[in-house]
Structure formats: C-alpha cells, structure tokens
C-alpha cells in the first residue's frame, strides 16, 4: 500500500503537531510535577485541579475555552498577536496549543508519580557529599525519574496524535492546516463511498500508536537497565 | 581539631539537649534507640535545624541561632554514612565513590582514592552497579564514598546496624584501619557496646535526649553509676594491653596492662609486641575471699573493692582495683555472704575464654 500525497500531508502534520506538543509541554510539565510532588504552597489544590481539568472536562468545552482565551481577541491570544505576531486561529500552531493543553495533565501526572517514587534519602546523601541542590537534581533526581519522563512523553505524544474535540472546536478542520489524523478520518466518514480511505487512515493511526509505544518501551528498558535494576 | 557543639531540639515531649566537643579520633555516641543519637547527627550535618544552639567545627561556625547562621548541608563538609547504604543506583561503584570527591576541605590534600579502595577491598567491584552488590559490599562503598568526599568530620550513623553479625565482623576491622590510616575526626553512632568498645577513643552517653556523660571511653565504662546507660547487662571494663610473651604449646599470650598488671588470653605468635584492646564483661568476673588453688581460671587478680552499688534485680555492681580498674557483677546474695564493703581485699577471677578482644 503506497501512501498518497494527501495522506502523507495528514501524517506529517499530525507528527509535527505531536512533536511540538510534547516539546513545549515537557519542561513546564516537569516544573509543575515538581511543584505538585515536592512543594507545599497556598492554592496547591486549586492548581492541581486546574492542571487536571482537561482530563475531566468534555474536550469540546476545553476547545471553547481555548477559543475564548486564545482567540485573536481573547486575553491571551490578543497579547500573543500584539507582542509576538503569533495567531493561533485556524492554523497548525493552534492545533499544537489545543493538543498541548489536553496532553499536559497526562505528562505532568506521569512525571509527578516518578518524582514521588524517588527515594529522597538518596538526594540527602548527595547533599552531604557536597553537591548543591540543583546539581543533586541533575545528577540524582533527573536520571532516576527518566523512565517517568519517557512515559510522560509517550502519553503526551499519543494524546496529541489522538486529540479531536478540542482541536476541531478551537481551530476547525482545515485540510493542510489543522486536519490531523482523527479529523481526516472524521471527514472521510462523512464522505460517501470512502470506506477504503477510512480504513487506510485507521491502519496508519494504529501503526503510529504501536510505533510510539514500542519506542518508549525500548527507551524505558534502556534507562531502567542503566539504573542497575532488571525488569 | 577544635569543635564546639551545643544543641537543643524539641519534638512534642521529646527534648534533646547536647553539649560537647568532638575531639580528634573517634567519638562514639552511644545510647539506646530513641535516645536522640540520629537526630543529633542530622543536626550536625544540617539535615535538621536545631531549635537553638551553636555548631562550630574546625574553627568554622556551621550553625548559630544567636548569630542567625545556618550553613546548608552541602557546604558543611560533613561526611555522612547512613544506616542504609543509600548508594546511587544509576552509578557504578566508582561513580558512587567519586561523587563527592570534587570537594576539598581547606588546604588538606584530598583523600587518596586508591588507598580507600584498597583498604575497603573494593578494587574488584569498581565497575559494578550497587544492585549487584551484597549488603556488606554496599556499606563498604558507602563508607568509602563518605571518606572520599574529603570531610572535616565523618559521621557514621549505625553503619553496621543493617548487617548480619558475619558482615559486621568483616567491616569493623576495616573501620579501624581507616581510622588509623586517615586519622579522621569521627562521630560514630551505635547502640552496640561491642562496636563502641572496639572503636571509640571518647564516649558520649545519650539517654532520652539527655547527655549522661562524656569522656575517655575506659573511664566512662568503669563508672558504676553509668552502667545502666553504658551497656547494662553487657557492661564491662576496657583494658589496653601489650602482648609480651607467647607460649607456643598452648597458644597462650601473656599481656601487660598499662599499669603493669598481667593478663592471659589465647592468641598467636605474631601478636608479640602489638597492642590489644580487651573487654572483660562485669558479669564474667567472679570474686573470691582467698586465692583459689586448683581451678581452671587463669586470670586471678589480687585487689580490693573501690566502690559498689546495687544493680538490677538482685545484682551488685562493684568497681575493683586489681592493678587496673575492673568492674564486676555478682549477686546480692554472694555480696552479702562475703560481707564485702569498700576496701575489702578480694580476688577477682576471669576465665581467659570469656575475655573478648575489641
């Protein structure tokens, strides 16, 4: 089965969006996971709820909020447009924003669980050996939570590939601009006699999902082996 | 090395109040579980903040509630060996050992990696990961790691408590070797009187957060009033002696104590001339009014009673002078039947086989 130019466009856009989504979410998710796992501060519960909101809200509702906040006349969208000339409406950057908001809680959660599982006595030991806290984080904590970070990346990537509701609500379904795999499948489902085309995209989706999981498993095994434990 | 430590900390109804100088050599912090030993060590290392007090080590103030000084843990130059090994699982043994070695304690030359690895017998393990090591090996690496971080003072918080007796016996001599090789000021925490008798120069007794005594270990162990805190049932006298004679047919050694007394134990020829530290448990000492004849006991000391006090459950604790101080424990019944009192002349009998080498 050879892939048509139209299908390739959909696949590449989906991959581009998913990579950007993970790329821009990872560092904030790491910081957020750290705050939620390690710090006590006023409003922590509220922040925790806010982060997890996209998991429990209907995606269409999230998309609508994005439209209100990130639209060209919205409080954040207007600011982005005025100072950076970035418009998120009806283009692939908007898709990245929508998928990032949806993927963020999953990435944060995976990393947070990893941070909570870290034996903190190891960090204390590292401190007594004379390394300052940030170096301890880089040399002890970060390597130890690497499997969790990889899990977060996989979850975020998969979330971004599969995101539908928030995306279509926020940036519509424009071929070549905002039409990722699920949106393309949705469009084809509405087209008469397109069963074969639907099947092709469905198979591609499944293959991509498997590839992502296989890659992440491989990376996780490698990093676990580096930790000296076996599976 | 000048050090001045005065600390107070309260948790609910528990109050820790400690005040001492960590001298050169090994200071043992001894006391039962819950005495506050670990808490004290953690405050020294900057892992717990005292309520009030003052920590000065090698002329550097690490903590002062009055002056508002609280040096963070990573800048204190205090090496810490924890009860559990706490090795970094993602580093090899070598990586663990060198993790803190970039630190320098003032102008002192860095501790030699090769020497530490050699003494602790880690050469063959350097490229292994902690997960593949045995418990004893892990703790050896942890000790090496702390020493290689070039600390001004080394704190060992019950480093052997997670190990079985065989592993303990394997590591104790290594700690002695490290002590003589590097001459590090060390604070050694333990609730085992055997370990302490073997390693300590100075003894600091802690009980329920209160300091009971501090001083040279042999003095403290000979104080009758401290017996409940310094070993209790296993309490005894520490004797420094030198091997003078070896009797080949019986593997017998004759030892001379610092004050000139003679002692007999078993041993090997190669020990002639070497110093040994012995421990005679008070409960292993028998008393007699006259010199017993035809008896298997080799160590018979003529002396007198210096002091006595009643001990636990029908026991009487005695301090004797038999050319050196010796504590003895007999039943109150024997004590009364022998009509012993201060200055009573007495023979102390100690079976050679009950004397343990520290």
Interface residues (C-beta under 8 A of the other chain):
Chain A: X119 X121 X122 X124 X125 X126 X127 X128 X129 X130 X131 X132 X133 X136 X139 X140 X143 X144 X226 X227 X228 X229
Chain B: X45 X47 X72 X73 X74 X75 X76 X77 X78 X79 X80 X82 X84 X86 X88 X89 X90 X99 X100 X102 X103 X129 X130 X131 X132 X145 X146 X149
